[in-house]
Amino acid sequence: MLDRWAHTQLSPYTHGVSTASLRMAFDDWVTHLFLNPAEQLKLLQLAVQSLQQWTQFVAQAQIDDCKPCIEPLLYDTRFVHPAWQAWPFNAMSQSFLLTQQWWQEATTGVRGVSPHHESVVNFAARQCLDMVSPANFVMTNPEVLERTQQTMGANLRQGFQNWLEDTHRWQTGQPPHGAEAYQVGRNVAVTPGRVIYRNPLMELIQYTPTTDQVHPEPVLIVPSWIMKYYILDLSPHNSLIKYLVDQGHTVLAMSWANPGGDDRDLDLDDYLRMGVMDALEVVCAVLPRRKVHAVGYCLGGTLLSIAAAAMARDADDRLASITLLAAQTDFTEPGELELFIDDSQVAHLEDIMWDRGYLDSTQMAGAFQWMNSNDLIWSRLLKDYLLGERAPMSDLMAWNADGTRLPYRMHAEYLRRMFLNNDLASGRYPVNGKPVALTAIQCPIYAIGTERDHVAPWRSVHKLHLLTNVDTTFLLTSGGHNVGIVNPPGVPGRSYRVLTRPHDGPYLDPDAWLQAAARLDGSWWPHWQAWLRDHSGELGALPGMGAPDMGLSPLDDAPGHYVMEK
């Protein structure tokens, strides 16, 4: 109890990061680097070489235009403004990029350092460098100086007001500027439907058909409990739920309750039993003798995979197919999220959650922001506070600010069983006292990864091919964890790749898969809907709303009550 209390008091000063975990990572790196003279000589040689390159560039750049000695990384857009090519700002950007390159070499490939500690040190070094980027300061950013001259400093005055407003909103728990324009039930989450079932953990929404006939197999959506379900039902033009309804599918979606301190003892078994399995029971009561297309997003997909494996083990064949949206089943390569998860960090998080009974959404959002800090932190500093511009709020951005909490016991189990122990992929995850195996699943699977996913990297999602023995369609779409999924037809610049592996087909590793799968323009939604149609029966009569004769009368209009909880 004393240890937990001490860690809880320390947490606000470390932003929830375990200082022990950081120290072990840096001790590992420094010790091995100190004991490897060849590594030190290589880094010294690189430093001298970088200095020579930069000196030559500076000498030539003062005379005429010259080719940069180093280019930014693929997704680094900090120095794209033409003014960065002029003296002396080109010298500043080149110096920064060469320094960044040196630290990349210094923090990777040091013999003897554990892969996890190497990733932590490399990540920390990148964050420290990004803080001092010349793009972040008025006097070293030519775009900001140009805007300041044009507006006589009005941009900085407006930026300071933006900062004051954001600080006030953060301190008072208000949503970010512009989010008030998107109201749940008014202009987002407005697809017509009714809540037909509610238990203490979730509501089940059945959506109203918009076609004269529907496919017999209903679609059940299991969202992640990290996010509110309406990411799949944003505005009418980009609502995946509305798209499915308009294509003749009967759609039902779960909406998780937002847990508080009293829900601290909810565990993964509760989410499985009171979530997926209860929802499936209700769907089969409303639409008896029909198999179900089950769809899981992110953690909801992981939970759905567990449910499907348990059902297959127990000879329960109610699933017609499984679709996993950016969902991991093997956690050996979870990407940069792994940086925040080791035994020390999980123990520290457990102590924080033990004090409150839950993990606060702001803490989790902060971790996700740092994983994509160039897009979510530093670009915002530039536009909102230095240029004095307000990026227009979107429905997706407003949704992202509408966070949820995670119960203490459930989240601790999830981190330990999945990230630390990889129990699901290893066949050790127990359901009702007996382990489940994904190889038991018999229905076809459609899995989707996104190219720029910082939460569920597509190569990690691709590992599903190693864990199942059924026909598996794998699709890789442009975008990130959220934008890649909220991907309606008609948006320019979107693309995807897709291949189907028969149950007895050969395995393709991610690189071989990339070479074999041709890039196709457009949204992946029509391809998936065609796949659902091919795995469904002929169009028929519309279903009733709920099942009043079985005690499943409609309760409230969509989007229901739980999604409104703060």
C-alpha positions in Angstrom: 0.0 0.0 0.0 2.8 2.4 0.8 4.6 1.6 -2.5 1.4 2.2 -4.4 0.8 5.4 -2.7 4.3 6.6 -3.3 4.1 5.8 -7.0 0.8 7.6 -7.3 2.2 10.7 -5.8 5.2 10.6 -8.2 3.0 10.1 -11.3 2.0 13.7 -12.0 5.6 14.7 -12.2 6.6 11.9 -14.6 3.3 12.1 -16.6 2.7 8.4 -15.8 6.0 7.2 -17.1 8.0 4.8 -14.9 11.3 6.4 -14.2 12.8 3.0 -13.3 12.0 1.8 -16.8 13.6 4.8 -18.4 16.7 4.5 -16.2 17.1 0.8 -17.0 16.9 1.5 -20.7 19.5 4.3 -20.6 21.8 2.3 -18.3 21.7 -0.6 -20.7 22.5 1.6 -23.7 25.3 3.7 -22.0 27.0 0.7 -20.4 27.2 -1.2 -23.7 28.2 1.8 -25.7 31.0 2.5 -23.1 32.3 -1.0 -23.4 32.3 -1.0 -27.2 35.2 1.0 -28.5 34.5 0.2 -32.1 31.0 1.7 -31.7 32.5 4.8 -30.2 35.0 5.2 -33.1 32.2 4.7 -35.6 30.1 7.4 -34.0 33.2 9.8 -33.8 33.8 9.1 -37.5 30.2 9.9 -38.4 30.3 13.1 -36.3 33.4 14.3 -38.2 31.9 13.3 -41.5 28.7 15.1 -40.7 30.6 18.2 -39.7 32.5 18.2 -42.9 29.4 17.8 -45.0 27.7 20.6 -43.2 30.7 22.9 -43.5 30.9 22.3 -47.2 27.2 22.9 -47.6 27.4 26.2 -45.7 30.3 27.4 -47.7 28.5 26.7 -51.0 25.1 27.8 -49.9 26.3 31.3 -49.2 27.4 31.7 -52.8 24.6 30.0 -54.8 21.9 27.4 -54.6 23.2 23.9 -53.9 21.8 20.4 -53.3 21.1 19.6 -49.6 23.6 17.2 -48.1 20.7 15.3 -46.3 17.0 15.0 -47.0 14.3 14.8 -44.3 12.7 11.5 -43.5 9.7 10.3 -45.6 6.9 11.8 -43.4 8.8 14.8 -42.0 7.2 17.9 -43.4 8.7 20.5 -41.1 11.1 21.9 -43.7 8.9 21.9 -46.9 8.2 25.6 -47.0 10.4 27.2 -49.7 11.9 29.7 -47.3 13.8 26.8 -45.6 15.9 26.6 -48.8 17.3 30.2 -48.3 20.3 31.2 -46.2 20.7 30.9 -43.2 17.7 28.7 -42.6 18.9 26.0 -44.9 22.0 25.7 -42.8 19.9 25.4 -39.6 17.7 22.7 -41.1 20.6 20.7 -42.5 22.4 20.9 -39.1 19.3 19.6 -37.4 18.8 16.7 -39.9 22.5 15.7 -39.6 22.3 15.7 -35.8 19.1 13.7 -36.0 20.9 11.2 -38.3 23.8 10.9 -35.8 21.5 10.2 -32.9 19.7 7.6 -34.9 23.0 5.8 -35.4 24.1 6.3 -31.8 20.9 4.8 -30.3 20.5 1.8 -32.6 22.6 -1.2 -33.4 24.7 -1.0 -30.2 25.7 -4.6 -29.6 24.4 -6.1 -26.4 21.5 -3.7 -25.8 18.1 -5.4 -25.5 15.7 -4.5 -28.4 13.2 -3.0 -26.0 15.8 -0.8 -24.3 17.1 0.3 -27.7 13.6 1.3 -28.8 13.0 3.3 -25.6 16.3 5.2 -25.9 15.9 5.9 -29.6 12.3 7.1 -29.0 13.4 9.4 -26.1 16.3 10.8 -28.2 13.9 11.6 -31.1 11.5 13.3 -28.7 14.3 15.5 -27.2 15.5 16.4 -30.7 12.1 17.3 -31.9 11.6 19.7 -29.0 14.6 21.7 -30.1 13.9 21.6 -33.9 14.4 25.1 -35.5 10.9 24.8 -36.8 9.5 25.2 -33.2 10.9 28.7 -32.5 10.1 32.1 -33.9 13.6 33.4 -34.7 14.7 30.2 -36.5 11.5 29.5 -38.5 11.4 31.5 -41.8 7.7 30.8 -42.3 6.9 32.3 -38.9 9.2 35.3 -39.4 7.6 36.0 -42.8 4.1 35.8 -41.3 5.1 38.0 -38.4 6.4 40.6 -40.8 3.3 40.5 -42.9 0.9 40.8 -40.0 3.0 43.1 -37.8 3.1 40.5 -35.1 -0.7 39.8 -35.1 0.0 36.1 -35.6 1.9 35.9 -32.4 -0.7 37.8 -30.5 -3.4 35.5 -31.9 -1.2 32.5 -31.1 -0.9 33.6 -27.5 -4.6 33.9 -27.3 -5.0 30.4 -28.7 -2.6 29.1 -26.1 -4.5 30.8 -23.3 -7.8 29.3 -24.5 -6.3 25.8 -24.9 -4.8 26.0 -21.4 -8.1 27.1 -19.9 -10.0 24.4 -21.7 -7.5 21.7 -20.6 -7.6 22.9 -16.9 -11.4 23.0 -16.8 -11.8 19.6 -18.7 -13.5 21.2 -21.7 -13.1 19.8 -25.2 -10.7 21.5 -27.6 -11.6 24.6 -29.6 -14.3 23.8 -32.2 -15.3 20.4 -30.9 -18.6 21.9 -29.7 -19.7 22.1 -33.3 -20.0 18.3 -33.3 -22.8 17.1 -31.0 -23.4 13.4 -30.5 -27.0 12.6 -31.7 -27.3 15.9 -33.5 -24.7 15.9 -36.3 -22.6 12.9 -35.5 -23.8 9.4 -34.6 -27.1 10.2 -36.3 -27.8 7.0 -38.2 -31.4 6.1 -37.2 -31.8 3.1 -34.9 -32.9 2.0 -31.4 -31.2 0.6 -28.4 -32.7 -2.8 -28.0 -30.6 -4.1 -25.0 -28.7 -2.7 -22.1 -26.7 -4.2 -19.3 -24.2 -2.5 -16.9 -21.4 -2.7 -19.5 -22.9 -2.1 -22.9 -25.9 -1.1 -25.0 -26.8 -2.8 -28.2 -28.1 -0.6 -31.0 -30.1 -2.0 -33.9 -30.2 0.3 -37.0 -33.2 1.1 -39.1 -33.1 -0.4 -42.6 -33.0 2.0 -45.5 -33.5 -0.6 -48.3 -36.6 -2.6 -49.2 -34.8 -5.9 -48.7 -31.8 -7.0 -46.6 -29.3 -9.9 -46.5 -30.4 -12.5 -43.9 -27.1 -12.4 -42.0 -26.9 -9.5 -39.6 -23.6 -7.5 -39.0 -22.6 -7.2 -35.3 -20.0 -4.5 -34.6 -17.7 -4.8 -31.5 -15.9 -1.5 -31.0 -12.9 -0.9 -28.8 -13.6 0.2 -25.3 -10.7 2.6 -25.6 -12.9 4.6 -28.0 -16.5 5.5 -28.3 -18.3 3.5 -30.9 -19.4 6.4 -33.1 -16.1 6.6 -34.9 -17.9 4.2 -37.2 -20.9 6.5 -37.3 -19.5 10.0 -37.6 -21.2 12.3 -40.1 -23.6 10.8 -42.6 -21.0 11.1 -45.4 -18.3 9.1 -43.6 -20.3 6.7 -41.5 -19.4 3.1 -42.0 -22.6 2.0 -40.2 -24.8 4.1 -42.5 -22.9 2.8 -45.6 -23.6 -0.8 -44.5 -27.2 -0.1 -43.8 -27.6 1.6 -47.2 -26.1 -1.5 -48.9 -28.8 -3.8 -47.5 -27.3 -5.1 -44.3 -29.0 -5.4 -40.9 -26.4 -3.7 -38.6 -26.2 -3.8 -34.8 -23.4 -2.1 -32.9 -22.3 -2.3 -29.3 -21.8 0.9 -27.3 -19.6 0.5 -24.2 -20.3 2.2 -20.9 -17.7 4.6 -19.7 -16.5 3.0 -16.4 -15.8 4.9 -13.2 -14.1 4.2 -10.0 -16.9 1.8 -8.9 -16.1 -0.4 -11.9 -12.5 -1.0 -10.9 -13.0 -4.8 -10.6 -14.4 -5.4 -14.1 -12.1 -7.8 -15.9 -11.6 -9.1 -19.4 -13.9 -12.0 -18.7 -16.7 -9.5 -17.9 -16.1 -7.7 -21.3 -16.2 -11.0 -23.1 -19.3 -12.3 -21.2 -21.3 -9.2 -20.8 -20.1 -7.7 -24.0 -19.6 -9.9 -27.1 -21.4 -13.0 -25.8 -24.5 -11.1 -24.5 -24.7 -9.1 -27.7 -24.5 -12.2 -29.8 -27.3 -13.8 -27.7 -29.5 -10.8 -28.3 -28.7 -10.7 -32.1 -29.6 -14.4 -32.4 -32.8 -13.8 -30.4 -33.9 -10.9 -32.7 -32.8 -12.8 -35.8 -33.1 -16.5 -35.0 -31.5 -19.3 -37.1 -29.2 -16.8 -38.8 -25.5 -16.7 -38.7 -23.7 -13.4 -37.8 -21.0 -11.4 -39.6 -19.0 -10.2 -36.6 -16.8 -7.1 -36.9 -14.2 -6.0 -34.3 -12.3 -2.7 -34.3 -8.9 -2.4 -32.5 -9.3 -3.9 -29.0 -12.8 -4.9 -30.0 -11.2 -7.1 -32.7 -8.9 -8.7 -30.2 -11.8 -9.5 -27.9 -13.8 -10.8 -30.9 -11.0 -13.1 -31.8 -11.0 -14.5 -28.2 -14.8 -15.0 -28.4 -14.6 -16.7 -31.8 -11.8 -19.0 -30.7 -13.8 -20.0 -27.6 -17.0 -20.5 -29.7 -15.1 -22.7 -32.1 -13.6 -24.7 -29.3 -17.1 -25.3 -27.9 -18.7 -26.2 -31.3 -20.7 -22.9 -31.4 -21.1 -22.1 -35.2 -23.2 -18.9 -35.0 -20.6 -16.8 -36.8 -20.7 -16.5 -40.6 -17.5 -14.5 -40.8 -15.1 -12.4 -38.8 -13.8 -9.0 -39.8 -10.9 -7.4 -37.9 -10.3 -3.7 -38.3 -6.8 -2.7 -37.3 -6.8 -5.4 -34.6 -3.8 -7.3 -33.2 -3.9 -11.0 -32.2 -0.1 -11.4 -31.8 1.6 -8.8 -29.7 5.3 -9.6 -30.2 5.7 -6.6 -32.5 3.2 -4.0 -31.3 5.1 -1.0 -32.7 5.9 2.1 -30.6 3.2 1.3 -28.1 5.6 -1.3 -26.8 7.8 1.6 -25.6 5.2 2.3 -22.9 4.8 -1.3 -21.9 7.2 -3.4 -19.9 7.1 -5.0 -16.4 8.2 -1.8 -14.7 5.8 0.4 -16.7 2.8 -1.9 -16.3 3.5 -2.1 -12.5 3.6 1.7 -12.4 0.3 2.0 -14.4 -1.3 -0.6 -12.1 -0.5 1.6 -9.1 -1.9 4.7 -10.8 -5.1 2.8 -11.7 -5.3 1.2 -8.3 -5.6 4.7 -6.7 -8.4 5.9 -9.1 -9.9 2.6 -10.1 -9.4 3.4 -13.8 -6.9 4.8 -16.3 -7.9 8.3 -17.3 -8.4 9.0 -21.0 -6.1 12.0 -21.0 -3.2 9.8 -19.9 -3.8 7.3 -22.7 -4.3 10.1 -25.3 -1.0 11.6 -24.2 0.9 8.4 -25.0 -0.7 8.2 -28.4 0.2 11.8 -29.1 3.8 11.3 -28.3 3.9 8.2 -30.7 3.0 10.6 -33.5 4.3 13.8 -32.0 5.3 15.5 -35.3 1.6 15.5 -36.5 -0.1 15.8 -33.2 2.1 18.1 -31.1 4.7 20.0 -33.0 2.7 20.8 -36.1 0.0 22.1 -33.8 2.5 24.3 -32.0 3.5 25.8 -35.3 0.1 26.4 -36.7 -1.9 27.3 -33.6 0.7 29.2 -31.5 3.3 30.6 -33.9 1.4 31.2 -37.1 -1.8 32.0 -35.2 -3.9 29.8 -37.3 -6.6 27.4 -36.1 -6.8 24.2 -37.9 -10.4 23.5 -38.7 -12.0 21.0 -36.4 -13.4 17.8 -38.0 -15.8 15.2 -36.8 -12.9 12.8 -36.4 -10.9 15.2 -34.3 -13.9 16.0 -32.1 -14.5 12.3 -31.6 -10.9 11.8 -30.7 -11.3 14.3 -27.9 -14.3 12.4 -26.5 -12.3 9.9 -24.5 -13.2 7.0 -22.3 -11.7 5.4 -19.2 -10.4 1.9 -18.6 -11.2 -0.2 -15.5 -8.2 -1.0 -13.3 -8.4 -4.8 -13.3 -9.4 -5.2 -17.0 -6.6 -2.9 -18.3 -4.0 -4.5 -16.1 -5.0 -8.0 -17.3 -5.0 -6.8 -20.9 -1.5 -5.4 -20.7 -0.1 -8.4 -18.9 -1.8 -11.1 -20.8 -1.5 -9.6 -24.3 1.5 -7.3 -24.4 3.8 -8.9 -21.8 2.8 -12.6 -22.1 1.2 -12.8 -25.6 -1.2 -15.4 -24.2 -3.7 -15.3 -27.1 -1.2 -16.1 -29.8 0.6 -18.6 -27.6 -2.6 -20.6 -26.9 -2.6 -19.8 -23.2 -5.5 -17.4 -22.9 -8.2 -19.1 -20.8 -12.0 -18.8 -21.3 -14.1 -20.6 -18.8 -11.1 -22.2 -17.3 -9.8 -23.7 -20.6 -7.3 -22.1 -23.0 -8.4 -21.1 -26.5 -6.5 -21.3 -29.8 -7.2 -19.1 -32.9 -6.5 -22.2 -35.1 -9.9 -23.5 -34.0 -11.7 -20.8 -35.9 -13.6 -22.2 -38.9 -15.3 -19.2 -40.5 -13.6 -17.0 -43.1 -11.7 -13.9 -41.9 -11.3 -10.4 -43.4 -8.5 -8.5 -41.7 -7.6 -4.9 -42.3 -4.3 -3.1 -41.5 -3.4 0.6 -42.1 -0.1 1.8 -43.6 0.6 4.4 -40.9 -0.8 2.7 -37.8 1.0 3.7 -34.6 -1.4 1.6 -32.4 -1.7 -1.7 -34.3 1.1 -1.7 -37.0 0.0 -3.5 -40.1 2.9 -6.0 -39.9 1.7 -7.0 -36.5 -1.9 -7.4 -37.8 -0.6 -9.5 -40.7 0.7 -12.1 -38.2 -2.9 -13.4 -38.1 -1.9 -15.4 -41.1 0.3 -17.5 -38.9 -2.4 -18.2 -36.3 -5.4 -19.3 -38.4 -6.2 -22.1 -40.9 -9.1 -20.6 -42.7 -9.6 -18.5 -45.9 -8.1 -15.1 -44.9 -8.4 -11.9 -46.9 -5.9 -9.3 -45.8 -6.3 -5.7 -46.9 -3.8 -2.9 -46.3 -5.2 0.6 -46.7 -3.7 4.0 -46.8 -3.9 6.2 -43.7 -3.5 5.6 -40.0 -5.3 3.8 -37.2 -8.4 5.9 -37.5 -8.3 7.7 -40.9 -7.5 4.4 -42.6 -10.7 2.9 -41.3 -12.9 6.0 -41.6 -12.3 5.8 -45.4 -15.5 6.5 -47.4 -15.7 6.3 -51.2 -15.0 9.4 -53.1 -12.1 10.8 -51.0 -9.2 11.6 -53.3 -5.8 10.1 -52.6 -7.0 6.9 -50.9 -5.8 3.5 -51.9 -5.5 -0.1 -50.7 -3.9 -3.5 -51.5 -5.6 -6.8 -50.9 -4.9 -10.5 -51.3 -6.9 -13.6 -50.2 -5.0 -16.7 -48.9 -7.0 -19.9 -49.1 -6.9 -22.1 -45.9 -4.4 -24.4 -47.6 -2.5 -21.6 -49.4 1.2 -20.7 -48.8 2.2 -18.1 -46.2 3.6 -14.8 -47.5 5.7 -12.7 -45.2 4.8 -9.0 -45.0 7.5 -7.9 -47.6 6.5 -10.7 -50.0 2.8 -9.8 -49.5 3.6 -6.1 -50.4 5.3 -7.2 -53.6 2.4 -9.5 -54.6 -0.5 -7.2 -53.8 -1.1 -4.5 -56.4 -2.1 -1.0 -55.2 -5.7 -0.1 -56.1 -7.2 3.4 -56.0 -10.1 4.4 -53.8 -11.8 3.3 -50.6 -11.7 -0.3 -49.3 -15.3 -0.1 -48.1 -16.8 -1.3 -51.5 -14.4 -4.3 -51.6 -15.3 -5.3 -48.1 -19.0 -4.9 -48.7 -18.7 -7.1 -51.8 -16.9 -9.7 -49.7 -19.7 -9.6 -47.1 -22.3 -9.9 -49.9 -20.5 -12.9 -51.3 -20.6 -14.6 -47.9 -24.3 -13.7 -47.3 -27.6 -15.2 -48.5 -30.1 -13.7 -50.9 -31.9 -10.5 -50.1 -35.1 -11.0 -48.2 -37.7 -9.4 -45.9 -36.8 -6.7 -43.4 -36.4 -7.7 -39.7 -38.4 -6.3 -36.9 -36.9 -3.8 -34.4 -35.9 -5.8 -31.4 -37.9 -8.8 -30.2 -40.6 -7.5 -27.8 -42.1 -11.0 -27.3 -38.7 -12.0 -25.9 -38.3 -9.0 -23.6 -36.1 -7.1 -26.1 -38.3 -4.1 -26.7 -36.7 -0.9 -28.0 -35.5 1.2 -25.1 -34.1 4.5 -26.5 -33.4 6.1 -29.9 -29.8 5.7 -31.1 -27.1 6.7 -30.1 -28.3 5.7 -26.7 -27.3 6.7 -23.2 -23.8 5.2 -22.6 -22.2 7.2 -25.4 -23.1 10.4 -23.7 -21.3 9.5 -20.5 -18.3 11.7 -19.7 
